[in-house]
Amino acid sequence: MTEPLFSIITCTNDDAAGLRLTAKSIAVQQQFTNYEWLVLDHATDEDIIAEYKTEMTKWLPVTGDNLYLTLNVGIEQATGRYIWFLNPGDCLSDAYVLRDVAKQIQYNLAPDFIYGDARDNGKIKKAHHAGNFTRGKITAFQAMIFRRTMVAELRFDPAYSLAADYAFMLGILARAKKIFYFPRILCDSQSSPVSELSAKGTFWENYYIRRDLLQINPVRNKMIFYLDRIKLFIYRSTNR
């Protein structure tokens, strides 16, 4: 069997509506079929699995309630040259995005890490420069594409219940020799408002990740922590 270019990995837990949105965005890809879609399923109605079985290369029933451990299973099952994570409800941005990313991989001699812009609830979120990794993820995690050889010895750390994707990104950046920013919207998502408790928990996990993995100066680390909280407060105040 020919190695696919992309392994799209989705972990779902009783989210038929979200999984259907993701499936539709994959089903409409034009002029490109060189991918596999791995769905790791905790509990979803079998009807939707049957409805999109053509798009799903592999459907794996899984147990346990830790998202990141489940995503690690997906990594181990992936066979594509590049890994792309999409949550249920996350969509490829349009019908040509796989084709366009594939062209960029060819033109740019197979980068180790590709990232682009994202659209969240209809609002475009431009990616930051890869060098700005101390402030958190440089773009939405769904707008990051990883060369599988970069992930060979890397897994999500379940010790972080909210920000393991940030630690994962840092691991990739430490390994990647060739990083490519594609100035294009790669994904659409419909995120729910984050609770104050969850946001604070994520900020603290980011703080510990910066401390443990980046060994960042403690004073600077605390400044980043409080700046993030201030930015969230201002964002919520202006978007009420």
C-alpha distance (Angstrom), angle and dihedral (degrees) to the residues before:
residue distance angle dihedral
M1 . . .
T2 3.80 . .
E3 3.79 114.7 .
P4 3.84 108.7 -109.2
L5 3.77 119.0 -127.9
F6 3.81 95.7 -132.1
S7 3.79 132.9 35.3
I8 3.80 107.2 -163.6
I9 3.80 109.8 -162.5
T10 3.80 124.0 -162.0
C11 3.79 127.1 177.8
T12 3.81 113.6 -162.5
N13 3.78 134.9 -178.0
D14 3.80 114.8 -169.4
D15 3.81 93.0 -42.4
A16 3.78 104.3 131.2
A17 3.81 93.9 157.6
G18 3.79 93.2 52.2
L19 3.79 93.4 43.9
R20 3.79 90.1 51.9
L21 3.82 91.3 55.1
T22 3.79 91.3 50.5
A23 3.80 91.7 46.2
K24 3.80 92.6 51.3
S25 3.80 91.7 52.2
I26 3.79 89.7 53.5
A27 3.80 94.4 43.1
V28 3.82 93.2 57.3
Q29 3.81 96.1 54.2
Q30 3.79 106.3 132.8
Q31 3.81 125.2 -142.7
F32 3.80 92.7 -4.3
T33 3.79 130.9 92.3
N34 3.80 102.0 147.4
Y35 3.80 95.9 115.2
E36 3.78 142.8 88.1
W37 3.80 125.0 -142.2
L38 3.78 116.1 -150.0
V39 3.79 115.8 -165.8
L40 3.79 117.5 -166.4
D41 3.76 106.2 -163.5
H42 3.79 128.5 -162.7
A43 3.81 96.6 174.9
T44 3.80 124.3 -20.0
D45 3.77 131.7 150.3
E46 3.80 108.3 -92.8
D47 3.81 90.8 -135.0
I48 3.79 93.0 73.0
I49 3.79 90.9 45.5
A50 3.80 88.2 56.1
E51 3.82 91.7 43.7
Y52 3.80 93.1 58.5
K53 3.77 101.7 28.0
T54 3.82 89.4 120.6
E55 3.81 90.8 62.0
M56 3.80 94.7 40.2
T57 3.78 109.1 82.2
K58 3.78 91.5 -175.7
W59 3.80 131.8 9.6
L60 3.78 115.2 -164.8
P61 3.80 123.7 -173.1
V62 3.81 108.5 -143.6
T63 3.77 137.3 -175.3
G64 3.78 132.7 -145.7
D65 3.78 128.9 59.5
N66 3.81 102.9 -112.6
L67 3.79 110.2 109.7
Y68 3.78 94.8 -161.4
L69 3.80 95.0 51.2
T70 3.80 87.8 51.6
L71 3.80 91.6 50.8
N72 3.80 87.8 52.6
V73 3.80 87.6 58.6
G74 3.79 88.0 53.1
I75 3.80 91.2 52.8
E76 3.79 90.6 52.7
Q77 3.82 91.2 50.5
A78 3.81 95.9 46.0
T79 3.80 119.0 107.2
G80 3.83 101.3 175.2
R81 3.78 126.1 107.9
Y82 3.82 90.5 -120.6
I83 3.79 130.9 36.1
W84 3.80 122.2 -144.4
F85 3.83 121.7 -177.7
L86 3.81 120.2 -149.2
N87 3.80 123.9 175.3
P88 3.82 119.9 -146.5
G89 3.80 105.4 -78.0
D90 3.80 93.1 27.0
C91 3.79 111.8 116.2
L92 3.76 137.0 -163.6
S93 3.79 102.9 -107.2
D94 3.81 97.7 -116.7
A95 3.79 143.6 -18.7
Y96 3.81 94.9 -81.7
V97 3.79 104.3 44.2
L98 3.82 97.1 102.0
R99 3.80 90.3 49.8
D100 3.80 92.0 47.7
V101 3.80 94.8 48.2
A102 3.81 89.6 47.4
K103 3.83 89.5 55.3
Q104 3.80 90.9 50.4
I105 3.80 90.4 51.0
Q106 3.78 89.0 54.6
Y107 3.82 95.7 43.6
N108 3.81 93.3 46.6
L109 3.81 97.2 45.2
A110 3.79 98.8 -109.8
P111 3.82 106.7 -55.2
D112 3.79 118.7 -145.0
F113 3.78 93.1 -131.9
I114 3.81 129.1 22.4
Y115 3.78 124.7 -173.1
G116 3.77 136.3 171.4
D117 3.79 144.5 165.9
A118 3.78 127.0 -60.1
R119 3.79 138.5 -150.6
D120 3.80 117.2 -139.9
N121 3.80 119.2 -172.4
G122 3.80 87.6 -19.4
K123 3.81 94.3 -52.2
I124 3.80 117.3 117.8
K125 3.79 113.8 -128.7
K126 3.77 113.1 -163.5
A127 3.77 117.2 -144.7
H128 3.78 120.9 -114.2
H129 3.77 124.5 -126.5
A130 3.80 111.7 -81.5
G131 3.79 89.0 -118.1
N132 3.81 90.6 66.1
F133 3.79 93.0 74.3
T134 3.82 95.5 124.7
R135 3.82 90.8 73.9
G136 3.79 94.0 57.8
K137 3.78 134.6 -90.9
I138 3.79 111.8 -0.9
T139 3.80 90.5 -140.0
A140 3.79 139.1 -8.9
F141 3.78 109.9 -54.3
Q142 3.82 88.5 -124.3
A143 3.81 88.2 61.5
M144 3.81 93.0 58.7
I145 3.81 123.1 92.7
F146 3.79 120.5 -168.1
R147 3.78 129.7 -158.2
R148 3.79 104.6 -123.2
T149 3.80 93.5 -131.2
M150 3.82 86.8 62.1
V151 3.79 89.9 55.5
A152 3.80 95.9 46.8
E153 3.81 94.7 104.8
L154 3.79 97.5 20.8
R155 3.81 127.9 93.6
F156 3.79 137.4 166.9
D157 3.79 111.8 -90.0
P158 3.84 108.2 -128.4
A159 3.80 89.4 -159.9
Y160 3.81 84.5 82.8
S161 3.79 107.8 64.6
L162 3.82 96.1 -177.3
A163 3.80 109.6 21.0
A164 3.81 106.8 34.5
D165 3.80 87.8 118.2
Y166 3.82 89.3 62.1
A167 3.82 91.1 52.1
F168 3.81 88.9 46.8
M169 3.81 91.3 52.7
L170 3.81 90.7 50.5
G171 3.79 89.4 52.1
I172 3.80 89.9 53.2
L173 3.81 93.3 47.7
A174 3.80 90.0 51.3
R175 3.82 90.8 53.6
A176 3.81 102.2 36.0
K177 3.79 118.0 99.4
K178 3.79 95.2 -179.7
I179 3.80 120.3 41.4
F180 3.79 121.7 -179.2
Y181 3.80 128.3 -166.6
F182 3.80 112.6 -155.4
P183 3.84 107.6 -159.8
R184 3.77 93.6 -141.5
I185 3.80 137.1 99.7
L186 3.79 105.3 -100.7
C187 3.79 103.0 176.5
D188 3.78 145.7 19.8
S189 3.78 123.6 -146.3
Q190 3.78 137.4 176.2
S191 3.77 103.0 -148.5
S192 3.78 121.8 -173.0
P193 3.81 120.8 -128.0
V194 3.79 110.2 -82.1
S195 3.79 115.7 -124.2
E196 3.79 119.2 -122.0
L197 3.80 90.1 -115.3
S198 3.81 93.2 51.1
A199 3.82 92.9 45.9
K200 3.79 91.5 49.8
G201 3.80 90.2 48.2
T202 3.80 90.8 52.3
F203 3.81 91.7 49.0
W204 3.80 90.6 51.8
E205 3.81 92.6 48.2
N206 3.81 89.4 49.7
Y207 3.80 87.4 51.0
Y208 3.81 92.2 53.6
I209 3.81 91.9 44.6
R210 3.81 91.2 52.7
R211 3.79 89.5 47.4
D212 3.80 96.7 47.2
L213 3.81 102.8 33.4
L214 3.80 102.6 28.7
Q215 3.81 98.2 27.9
I216 3.77 87.3 -142.5
N217 3.79 121.1 -175.6
P218 3.86 107.7 -82.8
V219 3.80 94.0 -131.9
R220 3.80 92.3 50.4
N221 3.77 90.2 44.8
K222 3.80 91.9 55.7
M223 3.82 90.5 46.2
I224 3.81 90.4 54.9
F225 3.80 89.9 47.8
Y226 3.81 93.8 53.8
L227 3.81 93.8 40.7
D228 3.80 89.0 55.5
R229 3.80 90.4 52.2
I230 3.80 91.4 48.7
K231 3.82 91.3 49.5
L232 3.80 90.5 51.1
F233 3.82 91.0 49.3
I234 3.81 91.7 50.4
Y235 3.81 92.0 46.0
R236 3.79 92.3 51.8
S237 3.79 92.6 44.4
T238 3.82 92.6 53.7
N239 3.82 95.8 42.5
R240 3.78 100.6 51.8
